[in-house]
Amino acid sequence: MKKDKSKALAKSLRKTAQKEIKASLIQNLKEFALKFGKSSKKINKTIEKSAAKLSKEISKEVNTNQSTPVDKTKTPLKSVKKPAAKTVVEKENTPS
């Protein structure tokens, strides 16, 4: 890929990530606000503005690899072996 195409691809991936982040933030914050009281236009407007700013900041930090799309970057987790449980040996109370 040419440099221009890779930059354009990275920019479009950041834009889609920003839109997804913003939508999920708005949804979650509105649900949270409803738990504590009724929603109002003022609260909804504040939530939308704050979500837009925060999603912009988060999407700047997103590290996208141009060769793989965002969905394929997830790697499977390695299984972790748990240590074997130690058996506790109780000493009998014997007179010495």
Buried (B, 14 or more C-beta within 10 A) or exposed (E): EEEEEEEEBBEEBBEBBBEEBBEEBBEEBBEEBEEEEEEEEEBBEEBBEEBBEBBEEBBEEEEBEEEEEBEEEEEEEEEEEEEEEEEEEEEEEEEE
